[in-house]
């Protein structure tokens, strides 16, 4: 199958899964699940749906169980929505990339706060304080003179 057709089918499956989870699945244990991406293999036999959820580890485990039980419902909905001779085997995988991105953003925010605190402390010391006109590199190198 050519790449454009696979990409189009991946988007169709992603949309169909999102609609099925939103409208047809009425399980209170299913959290705020987002289908992040869908991957199809070249022979159209395997379909990997990656998902993320807002919440903690407990919410993730509950949502994983709901998705595992709803796989047949989702696969039937995909079969009705797309026009293909065969239907790929659907599997759900938790998308670890979202959690990593959130952690990285938190780390950057913490570093920004630390930097603001250091600059505020330098400003509070005033221009006559020793070393006030020196700025060190972020890598802990030698002080340099401000121009």
C-alpha positions as CSV (number, residue, x, y, z in Angstrom):
1,X,0.0,0.0,0.0
2,X,1.4,3.4,-0.8
3,X,2.4,5.9,1.9
4,X,-0.3,8.4,1.2
5,X,-3.1,5.9,1.4
6,X,-1.7,4.6,4.7
7,X,-1.4,8.1,6.1
8,X,-5.0,8.8,5.1
9,X,-6.2,5.6,6.6
10,X,-4.3,6.3,9.8
11,X,-6.1,9.6,10.2
12,X,-9.5,8.1,9.4
13,X,-8.9,5.4,12.1
14,X,-7.7,8.0,14.6
15,X,-10.8,10.1,14.0
16,X,-13.1,7.0,14.2
17,X,-11.5,5.8,17.4
18,X,-11.9,9.2,19.0
19,X,-15.6,9.4,18.0
20,X,-16.3,5.9,19.2
21,X,-14.7,6.5,22.6
22,X,-16.5,9.8,23.0
23,X,-20.0,8.7,21.8
24,X,-20.4,5.0,22.1
25,X,-18.4,4.0,25.1
26,X,-20.2,4.7,28.4
27,X,-17.8,3.5,31.0
28,X,-17.2,5.8,34.0
29,X,-13.7,4.4,34.5
30,X,-12.6,5.8,31.1
31,X,-10.8,9.0,31.9
32,X,-10.1,11.9,29.6
33,X,-8.5,9.7,26.9
34,X,-6.9,11.2,23.8
35,X,-5.9,9.1,20.8
36,X,-2.5,10.7,20.0
37,X,-1.6,8.7,16.9
38,X,-2.3,5.6,14.9
39,X,0.3,3.4,13.1
40,X,-0.5,0.9,10.4
41,X,1.9,-1.6,9.0
42,X,2.5,-1.9,5.3
43,X,0.3,-5.0,4.8
44,X,-2.6,-3.4,6.7
45,X,-2.7,-6.3,9.3
46,X,-1.6,-4.5,12.5
47,X,-3.0,-1.2,13.8
48,X,-1.4,0.4,16.9
49,X,-3.4,3.1,18.5
50,X,-1.4,5.3,20.9
51,X,-3.4,7.1,23.7
52,X,-2.8,9.3,26.7
53,X,-5.0,10.2,29.6
54,X,-5.2,13.1,32.0
55,X,-4.6,11.9,35.5
56,X,-2.4,9.8,37.7
57,X,-1.2,6.2,37.4
58,X,-4.5,4.9,38.8
59,X,-6.4,6.7,36.1
60,X,-4.0,5.3,33.5
61,X,-4.5,1.7,34.7
62,X,-8.3,2.0,34.7
63,X,-8.4,3.6,31.3
64,X,-6.1,0.8,29.9
65,X,-8.5,-1.8,31.2
66,X,-11.5,-0.1,29.6
67,X,-9.7,0.2,26.3
68,X,-8.6,-3.4,26.4
69,X,-12.2,-4.5,26.9
70,X,-13.5,-2.1,24.3
71,X,-11.1,-3.2,21.6
72,X,-13.8,-5.3,19.8
73,X,-16.3,-2.4,19.8
74,X,-13.7,-0.1,18.4
75,X,-12.5,-2.5,15.8
76,X,-16.1,-3.0,14.5
77,X,-16.6,0.7,14.4
78,X,-13.4,1.1,12.3
79,X,-14.6,-1.7,10.0
80,X,-17.8,0.1,9.3
81,X,-16.1,3.5,8.9
82,X,-13.3,2.6,6.4
83,X,-13.7,0.9,3.1
84,X,-11.1,-1.8,2.9
85,X,-11.0,-5.5,2.1
86,X,-9.4,-6.5,5.4
87,X,-9.6,-5.0,8.9
88,X,-6.3,-4.7,10.8
89,X,-5.9,-6.1,14.3
90,X,-6.3,-3.2,16.7
91,X,-4.1,-2.8,19.8
92,X,-3.9,0.1,22.2
93,X,-0.6,1.4,23.6
94,X,-0.1,4.0,26.2
95,X,1.9,7.0,24.7
96,X,4.8,7.7,27.0
97,X,5.9,10.7,25.0
98,X,3.2,13.0,26.5
99,X,4.3,12.3,30.0
100,X,7.9,13.0,29.0
101,X,7.0,16.3,27.4
102,X,5.0,17.4,30.5
103,X,8.0,16.6,32.7
104,X,10.3,18.5,30.4
105,X,8.1,21.5,30.4
106,X,8.0,21.4,34.2
107,X,11.7,21.2,34.4
108,X,12.1,24.2,32.0
109,X,9.6,26.2,34.1
110,X,11.5,25.4,37.3
111,X,14.8,26.5,35.7
112,X,13.1,29.7,34.6
113,X,12.0,30.4,38.2
114,X,15.4,29.8,39.5
115,X,16.9,32.1,37.0
116,X,14.4,34.9,37.9
117,X,15.2,34.4,41.6
118,X,19.0,34.8,40.9
119,X,18.4,37.9,38.8
120,X,16.2,39.4,41.5
121,X,18.8,38.7,44.2
122,X,21.5,40.4,42.0
123,X,19.2,43.4,41.5
124,X,18.5,43.6,45.2
125,X,22.3,43.7,46.0
126,X,22.6,46.8,43.9
127,X,25.3,47.9,41.5
128,X,27.9,48.6,44.2
129,X,27.9,45.0,45.4
130,X,31.1,43.0,44.7
131,X,30.7,41.0,41.5
132,X,27.5,42.8,40.5
133,X,28.9,43.7,37.1
134,X,30.2,40.2,36.5
135,X,27.9,37.6,34.8
136,X,28.8,34.0,34.9
137,X,28.1,31.6,32.1
138,X,25.3,29.1,32.8
139,X,27.8,26.3,32.5
140,X,29.7,27.6,35.6
141,X,32.6,29.0,33.6
142,X,34.7,32.1,34.2
143,X,32.9,35.3,35.0
144,X,32.7,37.8,32.1
145,X,32.3,41.5,32.1
146,X,29.0,43.0,31.0
147,X,29.4,45.4,28.1
